Amino acid sequence: ISFLNINKQKKAREELKARSIAIEYAANGFMITDIDGKIEYTNPAFSEITGFTAEEACGQTPKILKSGAHPSSFHEKLWGSILEGKIWRGVVLNKTKNGNTYYQSTAIAPVRNDFGKIIKFISIIQDISEQKELEQRLERLAHYDPLTTLANRTLFFEYLDEKMGEATEIKPLALLFIDLDGFKEVNDRLGHES
């Protein structure tokens, strides 16, 4: 008679089940691909973000999300990094199934077998479009006058510093100053919210 202690296997199975449930119900999208980039698994959040069901995505490659906004060198660098076994993190402008573009924060990690060979990739994605839109709006407010939509002093001085650094004897810099009479009153009356 021999006895086999299966407590370790039981605990490992329970842990795998808990992790599987966590991924299935996570707010972030998860995608697992094989070494060639063919999609093998997506969770429901992936479908919410991209519009592609698991059935539509599986068997495809992540190219189904490609917006065309990034040069091929961007994707070559990304693939080079993960094929070297590094984790890649960044923001990608992708497109949904219906063609709308969105900003996606992405982390891609290689999965190795027991011999250290990369066999899969796990991607975690999050739609950060609202955050990016807010950043762009704040950038506009920081650099452009809301009344005239002209560059404000901050942007002017940044641009002037840049151009002064580029100026040479062969390519000198000229600066013209124009004073608009009464503009302060117009700006005070129309340019500031009460």
Backbone as a printed PyTorch tensor [residue, N CA C, xyz], in Angstrom:
tensor([[[  0.8610,  -1.1740,   0.0000],
         [  0.0000,   0.0000,   0.0000],
         [  0.9030,   1.2320,   0.0000]],

        [[  0.6270,   2.1540,  -0.9210],
         [  1.3850,   3.4160,  -0.9360],
         [  0.4020,   4.5750,  -0.8830]],

        [[  0.8420,   5.6250,  -0.2310],
         [  0.0240,   6.8220,  -0.0910],
         [  0.7140,   7.9790,  -0.8020]],

        [[ -0.0810,   8.7940,  -1.4440],
         [  0.4500,   9.9550,  -2.1670],
         [ -0.2080,  11.2040,  -1.5910]],

        [[  0.6040,  12.1210,  -1.1240],
         [  0.0890,  13.3690,  -0.5720],
         [ -0.2150,  14.3280,  -1.7290]],

        [[ -1.4880,  14.6260,  -1.9090],
         [ -1.8840,  15.4860,  -3.0360],
         [ -2.2140,  16.9120,  -2.5770]],

        [[ -1.8460,  17.2450,  -1.3630],
         [ -2.1480,  18.5820,  -0.8390],
         [ -1.5090,  19.6820,  -1.6870]],

        [[ -0.2500,  19.4620,  -2.1480],
         [  0.4290,  20.4830,  -2.9520],
         [ -0.2910,  20.6850,  -4.2850]],

        [[ -0.6730,  19.5790,  -4.9410],
         [ -1.3800,  19.6890,  -6.2230],
         [ -2.7430,  20.3440,  -6.0470]],

        [[ -3.4200,  19.9980,  -4.9640],
         [ -4.7360,  20.5760,  -4.6890],
         [ -4.6130,  22.0810,  -4.4600]],

        [[ -3.5990,  22.4870,  -3.6950],
         [ -3.3840,  23.9010,  -3.4160],
         [ -3.0300,  24.6450,  -4.7100]],

        [[ -2.1840,  24.0470,  -5.5490],
         [ -1.7990,  24.6640,  -6.8250],
         [ -3.0230,  24.8150,  -7.7350]],

        [[ -3.8980,  23.8080,  -7.7800],
         [ -5.1260,  23.8720,  -8.5890],
         [ -6.0440,  24.9770,  -8.1020]],

        [[ -6.1860,  25.0980,  -6.7820],
         [ -7.0320,  26.1430,  -6.2030],
         [ -6.4790,  27.5340,  -6.5200]],

        [[ -5.1580,  27.6660,  -6.4590],
         [ -4.5190,  28.9480,  -6.7690],
         [ -4.7140,  29.3080,  -8.2480]],

        [[ -4.5580,  28.3340,  -9.1260],
         [ -4.7770,  28.5760, -10.5620],
         [ -6.2220,  28.9760, -10.8420]],

        [[ -7.1650,  28.3200, -10.1480],
         [ -8.5750,  28.6480, -10.3300],
         [ -8.8640,  30.0780,  -9.8750]],

        [[ -8.2980,  30.4790,  -8.7380],
         [ -8.4970,  31.8440,  -8.2250],
         [ -7.9230,  32.8730,  -9.1870]],

        [[ -6.7160,  32.6090,  -9.7260],
         [ -6.1040,  33.5330, -10.6890],
         [ -6.9200,  33.6030, -11.9670]],

        [[ -7.4290,  32.4860, -12.4040],
         [ -8.2530,  32.4450, -13.6180],
         [ -9.5160,  33.2820, -13.4480]],

        [[-10.1470,  33.1820, -12.2900],
         [-11.3520,  33.9680, -12.0080],
         [-11.0060,  35.4550, -11.9440]],

        [[ -9.8630,  35.7850, -11.3510],
         [ -9.4360,  37.1880, -11.2610],
         [ -9.2460,  37.7870, -12.6550]],

        [[ -8.6300,  37.0400, -13.5480],
         [ -8.4130,  37.5240, -14.9250],
         [ -9.7360,  37.6490, -15.6590]],

        [[-10.6070,  36.6770, -15.4810],
         [-11.8900,  36.6710, -16.1880],
         [-12.7430,  37.8770, -15.8120]],

        [[-12.6840,  38.3130, -14.5520],
         [-13.5370,  39.4030, -14.0870],
         [-12.7820,  40.7160, -13.8730]],

        [[-11.5440,  40.7860, -14.3430],
         [-10.7360,  42.0020, -14.1800],
         [-11.3050,  43.1410, -15.0280]],

        [[-11.0770,  44.3650, -14.5830],
         [-11.5020,  45.5510, -15.3420],
         [-10.5850,  45.7850, -16.5440]],

        [[ -9.3410,  45.3290, -16.4610],
         [ -8.4050,  45.4570, -17.5740],
         [ -8.5960,  44.3050, -18.5480]],

        [[ -8.3130,  44.5770, -19.8030],
         [ -8.3800,  43.5290, -20.8120],
         [ -7.1420,  42.6540, -20.7580]],

        [[ -7.3200,  41.3550, -20.9600],
         [ -6.2150,  40.4110, -21.0240],
         [ -6.2650,  39.6960, -22.3630]],

        [[ -5.0760,  39.4970, -22.9270],
         [ -4.9720,  38.7640, -24.1820],
         [ -3.7350,  37.8750, -24.0780]],

        [[ -3.8870,  36.6240, -24.4580],
         [ -2.7620,  35.6930, -24.4960],
         [ -2.5610,  35.2990, -25.9430]],

        [[ -1.2990,  35.4060, -26.4100],
         [ -0.9750,  35.0040, -27.7800],
         [  0.1080,  33.9400, -27.7430]],

        [[  0.2220,  33.2070, -28.8480],
         [  1.3360,  32.2790, -28.9680],
         [  2.5800,  33.0620, -29.3760]],

        [[  3.6810,  32.3940, -29.5970],
         [  4.9560,  33.0380, -29.9090],
         [  4.8880,  33.8330, -31.2190]],

        [[  3.9980,  33.4470, -32.1330],
         [  3.8530,  34.1480, -33.4130],
         [  2.8360,  35.2800, -33.3530]],

        [[  2.2310,  35.4760, -32.1840],
         [  1.2690,  36.5630, -32.0260],
         [ -0.1690,  36.1710, -32.3010]],

        [[ -0.4480,  34.9050, -32.5290],
         [ -1.8290,  34.4710, -32.7680],
         [ -2.5810,  34.4560, -31.4320]],

        [[ -3.7160,  35.1300, -31.4010],
         [ -4.4840,  35.2580, -30.1530],
         [ -5.1010,  33.9230, -29.7720]],

        [[ -4.8700,  33.5170, -28.5140],
         [ -5.4090,  32.2600, -27.9930],
         [ -6.5080,  32.4850, -26.9640]],

        [[ -6.4630,  33.6480, -26.2850],
         [ -7.4420,  33.9010, -25.2180],
         [ -7.6260,  35.4040, -25.0530]],

        [[ -8.8740,  35.8030, -24.7940],
         [ -9.1710,  37.1750, -24.3670],
         [-10.2260,  37.0950, -23.2680]],

        [[-10.1950,  38.0550, -22.3610],
         [-11.2110,  38.0720, -21.3030],
         [-12.3460,  39.0290, -21.6930]],

        [[-13.4470,  39.0440, -20.9550],
         [-14.5830,  39.9200, -21.2990],
         [-14.2210,  41.4090, -21.3540]],

        [[-13.3000,  41.8890, -20.5100],
         [-12.9150,  43.3050, -20.5460],
         [-12.2450,  43.6460, -21.8740]],

        [[-11.5040,  42.7140, -22.4450],
         [-10.9050,  42.9260, -23.7670],
         [-12.0100,  43.2010, -24.7850]],

        [[-13.0840,  42.4230, -24.7230],
         [-14.2060,  42.6110, -25.6470],
         [-14.8920,  43.9570, -25.4330]],

        [[-15.0450,  44.3610, -24.1660],
         [-15.6540,  45.6690, -23.8740],
         [-14.8260,  46.8060, -24.4480]],

        [[-13.5070,  46.7030, -24.3490],
         [-12.6060,  47.7560, -24.8140],
         [-12.5340,  47.7880, -26.3380]],

        [[-12.3760,  46.6280, -26.9600],
         [-12.0910,  46.5640, -28.3960],
         [-13.3130,  46.3500, -29.2810]],

        [[-14.3770,  45.7800, -28.7070],
         [-15.5470,  45.4490, -29.5190],
         [-15.4680,  44.0710, -30.1560]],

        [[-14.3180,  43.4140, -30.0860],
         [-14.1530,  42.0730, -30.6480],
         [-14.5120,  41.0310, -29.5980]],

        [[-15.3760,  40.0920, -29.9430],
         [-15.6700,  38.9900, -29.0300],
         [-14.4610,  38.0630, -28.9890]],

        [[-14.4160,  37.1920, -27.9980],
         [-13.3220,  36.2190, -27.9000],
         [-13.2830,  35.3440, -29.1550]],

        [[-14.4600,  34.9660, -29.6510],
         [-14.5170,  34.1200, -30.8410],
         [-13.9530,  34.8360, -32.0680]],

        [[-14.2270,  36.1360, -32.1870],
         [-13.7150,  36.9100, -33.3260],
         [-12.2120,  37.1490, -33.2160]],

        [[-11.7030,  37.3280, -32.0070],
         [-10.2910,  37.6570, -31.8080],
         [ -9.3900,  36.4300, -31.8680]],

        [[ -9.8360,  35.3280, -31.2790],
         [ -8.9920,  34.1370, -31.2290],
         [ -8.7040,  33.6230, -32.6380]],

        [[ -7.4500,  33.3140, -32.8730],
         [ -7.0090,  32.8850, -34.1980],
         [ -6.4760,  34.0510, -35.0330]],

        [[ -6.8200,  35.2730, -34.6530],
         [ -6.3030,  36.4770, -35.3200],
         [ -5.0050,  36.8980, -34.6330]],

        [[ -4.4160,  37.9940, -35.1010],
         [ -3.2640,  38.5850, -34.4270],
         [ -3.6890,  39.9500, -33.9050]],

        [[ -2.9070,  40.5530, -33.0200],
         [ -3.2460,  41.8890, -32.5250],
         [ -3.3210,  42.9540, -33.6200]],

        [[ -2.9340,  42.6170, -34.8510],
         [ -3.0480,  43.5610, -35.9720],
         [ -4.5000,  43.9800, -36.2070]],

        [[ -5.4530,  43.1980, -35.7010],
         [ -6.8640,  43.5810, -35.8700],
         [ -7.1650,  44.8810, -35.1330]],

        [[ -6.2870,  45.2700, -34.1950],
         [ -6.4610,  46.5010, -33.4230],
         [ -5.6380,  47.6600, -33.9780]],

        [[ -4.8000,  47.3800, -34.9540],
         [ -3.8410,  48.3710, -35.4730],
         [ -4.5750,  49.5340, -36.1360]],

        [[ -4.2460,  50.7540, -35.6870],
         [ -4.8910,  51.9540, -36.2270],
         [ -4.1370,  52.5450, -37.4000]],

        [[ -2.8720,  52.1870, -37.5510],
         [ -2.0480,  52.7820, -38.5960],
         [ -1.3900,  54.0820, -38.1560]],

        [[ -1.5980,  54.4800, -36.9040],
         [ -1.0400,  55.7410, -36.4060],
         [  0.4480,  55.6340, -36.0830]],

        [[  0.9400,  54.4260, -35.8600],
         [  2.3370,  54.2460, -35.4770],
         [  3.1500,  53.7510, -36.6730]],

        [[  4.3780,  54.2330, -36.8200],
         [  5.2210,  53.7430, -37.9130],
         [  5.6210,  52.2910, -37.6670]],

        [[  6.0290,  51.6130, -38.7150],
         [  6.4190,  50.2070, -38.5800],
         [  7.5800,  50.0480, -37.6000]],

        [[  8.4380,  51.0670, -37.4790],
         [  9.5610,  50.9950, -36.5370],
         [  9.0730,  50.8680, -35.0900]],

        [[  7.9090,  51.4600, -34.7750],
         [  7.3300,  51.3490, -33.4380],
         [  7.0310,  49.8900, -33.1150]],

        [[  6.3530,  49.2080, -34.0630],
         [  5.9780,  47.8040, -33.8500],
         [  7.2070,  46.8900, -33.8780]],

        [[  8.1880,  47.2050, -34.7110],
         [  9.4220,  46.4090, -34.7550],
         [ 10.1530,  46.4870, -33.4220]],

        [[ 10.2050,  47.6850, -32.8450],
         [ 10.8760,  47.8740, -31.5510],
         [ 10.1310,  47.1110, -30.4540]],

        [[  8.7910,  47.1930, -30.4680],
         [  7.9650,  46.4780, -29.4910],
         [  8.2510,  44.9780, -29.5750]],

        [[  8.1570,  44.3990, -30.7950],
         [  8.3760,  42.9610, -30.9690],
         [  9.8090,  42.5740, -30.6110]],

        [[ 10.7680,  43.4180, -30.9750],
         [ 12.1620,  43.1330, -30.6310],
         [ 12.3480,  43.0220, -29.1330]],

        [[ 11.7020,  43.9140, -28.4150],
         [ 11.8090,  43.9360, -26.9550],
         [ 11.2250,  42.6720, -26.3200]],

        [[ 10.0060,  42.2990, -26.7190],
         [  9.3780,  41.1300, -26.0700],
         [ 10.0180,  39.8180, -26.5180]],

        [[ 10.5270,  39.7710, -27.7570],
         [ 11.2030,  38.5500, -28.2060],
         [ 12.5470,  38.3670, -27.4910]],

        [[ 13.1120,  39.4660, -26.9670],
         [ 14.3270,  39.3810, -26.1510],
         [ 14.0060,  38.9630, -24.7170]],

        [[ 12.7200,  38.8380, -24.4050],
         [ 12.3140,  38.4160, -23.0670],
         [ 12.0340,  39.5570, -22.1160]],

        [[ 11.9780,  40.7790, -22.6400],
         [ 11.7150,  41.9400, -21.7990],
         [ 10.2220,  42.2360, -21.7500]],

        [[  9.7940,  42.8710, -20.6760],
         [  8.4120,  43.3350, -20.5750],
         [  8.3330,  44.6870, -21.2760]],

        [[  7.3400,  44.8570, -22.1340],
         [  7.1520,  46.1270, -22.8490],
         [  5.9510,  46.8410, -22.2540]],

        [[  6.1310,  48.1310, -21.9600],
         [  5.0280,  48.9620, -21.4640],
         [  4.9750,  50.2170, -22.3110]],

        [[  3.7620,  50.6230, -22.6490],
         [  3.6230,  51.8480, -23.4160],
         [  2.1770,  52.1550, -23.7140]],

        [[  1.9930,  53.2300, -24.4670],
         [  0.6600,  53.6560, -24.8900],
         [  0.5740,  53.4940, -26.3980]],

        [[ -0.5110,  52.8900, -26.8410],
         [ -0.7170,  52.6180, -28.2570],
         [ -2.0500,  53.2360, -28.6750]],

        [[ -2.0580,  53.8660, -29.8420],
         [ -3.3230,  54.3370, -30.4100],
         [ -3.8500,  53.2060, -31.2810]],

        [[ -4.8960,  52.5370, -30.8120],
         [ -5.4720,  51.3930, -31.5140],
         [ -6.8600,  51.7320, -32.0140]],

        [[ -7.4840,  50.7660, -32.7060],
         [ -8.8550,  50.9750, -33.1650],
         [ -9.7310,  49.8070, -32.7270]],

        [[-10.9940,  50.1390, -32.5130],
         [-11.9710,  49.1320, -32.1130],
         [-12.5010,  48.4170, -33.3500]],

        [[-13.3340,  47.4460, -33.1260],
         [-13.9370,  46.6970, -34.2230],
         [-14.6960,  47.6230, -35.1700]],

        [[-15.3790,  48.6390, -34.6290],
         [-16.1570,  49.5390, -35.4890],
         [-15.3240,  50.6700, -36.0890]],

        [[-13.9980,  50.6510, -35.8510],
         [-13.1070,  51.6170, -36.4910],
         [-12.7720,  52.8550, -35.6810]],

        [[-13.3720,  53.0150, -34.4970],
         [-13.0460,  54.1610, -33.6450],
         [-11.6600,  53.9600, -33.0380]],

        [[-10.8910,  55.0340, -32.9680],
         [ -9.5720,  54.9340, -32.3490],
         [ -9.6780,  55.2200, -30.8480]],

        [[ -8.7570,  54.6340, -30.0960],
         [ -8.7060,  54.8440, -28.6550],
         [ -7.2680,  54.6610, -28.1920]],

        [[ -6.9230,  55.3170, -27.0910],
         [ -5.5970,  55.1620, -26.5040],
         [ -5.6240,  53.9980, -25.5310]],

        [[ -4.6410,  53.1310, -25.6790],
         [ -4.5750,  51.9160, -24.8780],
         [ -3.2380,  51.8600, -24.1470]],

        [[ -3.2990,  51.8220, -22.8270],
         [ -2.1030,  51.5680, -22.0290],
         [ -1.8870,  50.0580, -22.0520]],

        [[ -0.6740,  49.6520, -22.3870],
         [ -0.4070,  48.2310, -22.6130],
         [  0.8340,  47.7720, -21.8700]],

        [[  0.7640,  46.5660, -21.3380],
         [  1.9420,  45.8750, -20.8040],
         [  1.9450,  44.4850, -21.4290]],

        [[  3.0680,  44.1030, -22.0330],
         [  3.1910,  42.7910, -22.6680],
         [  4.3600,  42.0610, -22.0190]],

        [[  4.0680,  40.8800, -21.5010],
         [  5.0950,  40.0860, -20.8200],
         [  5.2570,  38.7350, -21.4990]],

        [[  6.4880,  38.3050, -21.7140],
         [  6.7080,  36.9680, -22.2730],
         [  6.4830,  35.8880, -21.2110]],

        [[  6.0250,  34.7220, -21.6530],
         [  5.8460,  33.5580, -20.7770],
         [  6.8420,  32.5060, -21.2420]],

        [[  7.6170,  31.9730, -20.3140],
         [  8.6460,  30.9770, -20.6610],
         [  8.2310,  29.5880, -20.1820]],

        [[  8.6930,  28.5720, -20.8910],
         [  8.4540,  27.1970, -20.4420],
         [  9.5150,  26.8200, -19.4130]],

        [[  9.5040,  25.5760, -18.9590],
         [ 10.4380,  25.1240, -17.9230],
         [ 11.9020,  25.2050, -18.3580]],

        [[ 12.1420,  25.2880, -19.6780],
         [ 13.5020,  25.3500, -20.1950],
         [ 13.9410,  26.7880, -20.5010]],

        [[ 13.0720,  27.7480, -20.1670],
         [ 13.4140,  29.1580, -20.3790],
         [ 13.0820,  29.6950, -21.7550]],

        [[ 12.4570,  28.8850, -22.5920],
         [ 12.1100,  29.3180, -23.9500],
         [ 10.7800,  30.0810, -23.9100]],

        [[ 10.7290,  31.2070, -24.6250],
         [  9.4860,  31.9860, -24.6880],
         [  8.4770,  31.2160, -25.5270]],

        [[  7.2790,  31.0060, -24.9530],
         [  6.2540,  30.2330, -25.6650],
         [  4.9620,  31.0240, -25.8810]],

        [[  4.7520,  32.0750, -25.1050],
         [  3.5230,  32.8730, -25.1920],
         [  3.8160,  34.3030, -24.7520]],

        [[  2.8130,  35.1580, -25.0080],
         [  2.8640,  36.5280, -24.5040],
         [  1.5310,  36.8450, -23.8490]],

        [[  1.5840,  37.5460, -22.7310],
         [  0.3700,  38.0080, -22.0590],
         [  0.3500,  39.5200, -22.1500]],

        [[ -0.7520,  40.0450, -22.6540],
         [ -0.9270,  41.5000, -22.7550],
         [ -2.0320,  41.9220, -21.8060]],

        [[ -1.7820,  42.9970, -21.0950],
         [ -2.7860,  43.6100, -20.2320],
         [ -3.0530,  44.9840, -20.8290]],

        [[ -4.3290,  45.2630, -21.1240],
         [ -4.6630,  46.5270, -21.7750],
         [ -5.7030,  47.3090, -20.9690]],

        [[ -5.6150,  48.6260, -21.1110],
         [ -6.5740,  49.5090, -20.4450],
         [ -6.8520,  50.6860, -21.3770]],

        [[ -8.1270,  51.0060, -21.5550],
         [ -8.5170,  52.1610, -22.3730],
         [ -8.2840,  53.4200, -21.5460]],

        [[ -7.3650,  54.2780, -22.0260],
         [ -7.0600,  55.5220, -21.3020],
         [ -7.4090,  56.7430, -22.1610]],

        [[ -8.3780,  56.6020, -23.0460],
         [ -8.7560,  57.6860, -23.9520],
         [ -9.2040,  58.9380, -23.2110]],

        [[-10.0230,  58.7840, -22.1740],
         [-10.4980,  59.9540, -21.4270],
         [ -9.3310,  60.6820, -20.7700]],

        [[ -8.4000,  59.9440, -20.2170],
         [ -7.2200,  60.5390, -19.5870],
         [ -6.3980,  61.2970, -20.6270]],

        [[ -6.1810,  60.7040, -21.8070],
         [ -5.4070,  61.3520, -22.8720],
         [ -6.1130,  62.6120, -23.3670]],

        [[ -7.4280,  62.5350, -23.5070],
         [ -8.2100,  63.6890, -23.9470],
         [ -8.0750,  64.8360, -22.9430]],

        [[ -8.1380,  64.5260, -21.6600],
         [ -7.9710,  65.5390, -20.6150],
         [ -6.5740,  66.1450, -20.6670]],

        [[ -5.5480,  65.3080, -20.8470],
         [ -4.1750,  65.8050, -20.9650],
         [ -4.0470,  66.7660, -22.1420]],

        [[ -4.6440,  66.4070, -23.2770],
         [ -4.5680,  67.2620, -24.4680],
         [ -5.3060,  68.5750, -24.2410]],

        [[ -6.4450,  68.5180, -23.5660],
         [ -7.2050,  69.7350, -23.2590],
         [ -6.4010,  70.6460, -22.3280]],

        [[ -5.7810,  70.0600, -21.3130],
         [ -4.9570,  70.8390, -20.3910],
         [ -3.7400,  71.4310, -21.1060]],

        [[ -3.1730,  70.6780, -22.0260],
         [ -2.0400,  71.1720, -22.8170],
         [ -2.4620,  72.3850, -23.6470]],

        [[ -3.6450,  72.2990, -24.2670],
         [ -4.1570,  73.4440, -25.0490],
         [ -4.3820,  74.6480, -24.1520]],

        [[ -4.9900,  74.4200, -22.9870],
         [ -5.2440,  75.5280, -22.0630],
         [ -3.9510,  76.1460, -21.5470]],

        [[ -2.9340,  75.3270, -21.3810],
         [ -1.6570,  75.8270, -20.8670],
         [ -0.8880,  76.6370, -21.9010]],

        [[ -1.1530,  76.3990, -23.1940],
         [ -0.3480,  77.0300, -24.2310],
         [ -1.1040,  77.9400, -25.2010]],

        [[ -2.4230,  77.9650, -25.1470],
         [ -3.1870,  78.7740, -26.0960],
         [ -4.2290,  79.6130, -25.3760]],

        [[ -4.4120,  80.8310, -25.8570],
         [ -5.4160,  81.7340, -25.3030],
         [ -6.8030,  81.2310, -25.7050]],

        [[ -7.7160,  81.0440, -24.7510],
         [ -9.0390,  80.5040, -25.0980],
         [ -9.8790,  81.4620, -25.9530]],

        [[ -9.6550,  82.7660, -25.8500],
         [-10.4230,  83.7410, -26.6280],
         [ -9.9710,  83.7780, -28.0810]],

        [[ -8.6670,  83.8970, -28.2870],
         [ -8.1450,  84.0660, -29.6530],
         [ -7.6270,  82.7710, -30.2570]],

        [[ -7.4110,  81.7550, -29.4450],
         [ -6.7680,  80.4800, -29.8130],
         [ -5.3410,  80.6850, -30.3150]],

        [[ -4.7650,  81.8520, -30.0420],
         [ -3.3670,  82.1120, -30.3850],
         [ -2.4710,  81.5840, -29.2730]],

        [[ -1.2190,  81.3160, -29.6380],
         [ -0.2500,  80.8590, -28.6400],
         [ -0.1220,  81.9060, -27.5410]],

        [[ -0.0410,  81.4410, -26.3020],
         [  0.1030,  82.3820, -25.1820],
         [  1.5840,  82.6410, -24.8910]],

        [[  1.8380,  83.4320, -23.8560],
         [  3.2160,  83.7960, -23.5220],
         [  4.0900,  82.5830, -23.2380]],

        [[  3.5420,  81.6210, -22.5230],
         [  4.3280,  80.4290, -22.1760],
         [  4.8480,  79.7410, -23.4330]],

        [[  3.9430,  79.4800, -24.3770],
         [  4.3390,  78.8110, -25.6170],
         [  5.2630,  79.7120, -26.4350]],

        [[  4.9710,  81.0270, -26.4420],
         [  5.8180,  81.9700, -27.1790],
         [  7.2550,  81.9130, -26.6650]],

        [[  7.4330,  81.9530, -25.3360],
         [  8.7860,  81.9500, -24.7910],
         [  9.4880,  80.6090, -24.9970]],

        [[  8.7400,  79.5060, -24.9670],
         [  9.3320,  78.1970, -25.2690],
         [  9.8280,  78.1790, -26.7090]],

        [[  8.9830,  78.6740, -27.6170],
         [  9.3230,  78.7250, -29.0430],
         [ 10.5060,  79.6710, -29.2760]],

        [[ 10.4990,  80.8410, -28.6080],
         [ 11.5770,  81.8130, -28.7500],
         [ 12.8980,  81.2220, -28.2620]],

        [[ 12.8860,  80.5450, -27.1170],
         [ 14.1100,  79.9070, -26.5980],
         [ 14.6530,  78.8920, -27.6100]],

        [[ 13.7490,  78.0940, -28.1800],
         [ 14.1560,  77.0860, -29.1600],
         [ 14.7970,  77.7520, -30.3770]],

        [[ 14.1490,  78.8010, -30.9010],
         [ 14.6450,  79.4830, -32.0980],
         [ 15.9410,  80.2410, -31.8160]],

        [[ 16.0790,  80.7950, -30.6140],
         [ 17.3200,  81.4920, -30.2580],
         [ 18.4820,  80.5050, -30.2020]],

        [[ 18.2040,  79.3030, -29.7440],
         [ 19.2330,  78.2590, -29.7030],
         [ 19.6470,  77.8110, -31.0930]],

        [[ 18.7450,  77.9130, -32.0620],
         [ 19.0410,  77.5060, -33.4430],
         [ 19.6900,  78.6300, -34.2570]],

        [[ 19.5760,  79.8750, -33.7790],
         [ 20.0810,  81.0330, -34.5380],
         [ 21.6020,  81.0040, -34.6440]],

        [[ 22.0850,  81.3650, -35.8230],
         [ 23.5250,  81.4740, -36.0880],
         [ 23.7750,  82.7440, -36.8940]],

        [[ 25.0520,  83.0400, -37.1640],
         [ 25.3640,  84.1950, -38.0120],
         [ 24.8110,  83.9940, -39.4120]],

        [[ 24.8380,  82.7630, -39.8830],
         [ 24.3390,  82.4630, -41.2260],
         [ 22.8130,  82.4730, -41.2420]],

        [[ 22.2180,  82.0140, -40.1600],
         [ 20.7520,  81.9530, -40.0540],
         [ 20.3280,  82.7480, -38.8150]],

        [[ 20.3120,  84.0990, -38.9470],
         [ 19.9910,  84.9270, -37.7720],
         [ 18.4970,  84.8780, -37.4360]],

        [[ 18.1820,  85.3740, -36.2630],
         [ 16.8010,  85.4180, -35.7940],
         [ 16.3460,  86.8670, -35.7130]],

        [[ 15.1800,  87.1500, -36.2370],
         [ 14.5920,  88.4860, -36.1340],
         [ 13.3230,  88.3780, -35.3000]],

        [[ 13.0730,  89.4050, -34.4960],
         [ 11.8980,  89.4090, -33.6390],
         [ 11.1660,  90.7300, -33.8430]],

        [[  9.8900,  90.6650, -34.1200],
         [  9.0570,  91.8460, -34.3390],
         [  8.0610,  91.9420, -33.1930]],

        [[  7.9640,  93.0920, -32.5790],
         [  7.0440,  93.3150, -31.4670],
         [  5.9320,  94.2270, -31.9380]],

        [[  4.6860,  93.7970, -31.7640],
         [  3.5250,  94.5980, -32.1480],
         [  2.6980,  94.8520, -30.8930]],

        [[  2.3340,  96.0970, -30.6830],
         [  1.5070,  96.4690, -29.5390],
         [  0.1020,  96.7570, -30.0550]],

        [[ -0.8740,  96.0230, -29.5660],
         [ -2.2660,  96.2350, -29.9700],
         [ -2.9510,  97.1190, -28.9380]],

        [[ -3.3930,  98.2880, -29.3540],
         [ -4.0860,  99.2040, -28.4490],
         [ -5.4370,  98.6260, -28.0460]],

        [[ -5.7210,  98.6800, -26.7730],
         [ -7.0270,  98.2800, -26.2740],
         [ -7.2430,  96.7800, -26.1570]],

        [[ -6.2450,  95.9530, -26.4810],
         [ -6.4560,  94.5100, -26.4360],
         [ -6.6630,  94.0070, -25.0100]],

        [[ -5.9910,  94.6550, -24.0490],
         [ -6.1330,  94.2320, -22.6540],
         [ -7.5870,  94.3450, -22.2140]],

        [[ -8.2750,  95.4450, -22.5970],
         [ -9.6750,  95.6240, -22.2180],
         [-10.5600,  94.5540, -22.8620]],

        [[-10.2890,  94.2330, -24.1380],
         [-11.0640,  93.1830, -24.8230],
         [-10.8410,  91.8480, -24.1330]],

        [[ -9.5990,  91.5430, -23.8330],
         [ -9.2740,  90.2790, -23.1780],
         [ -9.8740,  90.2250, -21.7750]],

        [[ -9.8020,  91.3410, -21.0320],
         [-10.3740,  91.3710, -19.6850],
         [-11.8850,  91.1760, -19.7230]],

        [[-12.5280,  91.7490, -20.7430],
         [-13.9920,  91.6850, -20.8250],
         [-14.4580,  90.3340, -21.3880]],

        [[-13.7860,  89.7920, -22.4040],
         [-14.2650,  88.5930, -23.0750],
         [-13.4290,  87.3250, -22.8020]],

        [[-12.1990,  87.5230, -22.3840],
         [-11.2940,  86.3760, -22.2710],
         [-11.2960,  85.6630, -20.9430]],

        [[-11.8570,  86.2430, -19.9280],
         [-11.8450,  85.6120, -18.6070],
         [-13.2740,  85.3340, -18.1690]],

        [[-13.4720,  84.1300, -17.6680],
         [-14.8010,  83.8090, -17.1410],
         [-14.9870,  84.4520, -15.7780]],

        [[-16.1870,  84.9290, -15.5030],
         [-16.4760,  85.5910, -14.2100],
         [-16.6730,  84.5690, -13.1270]]])
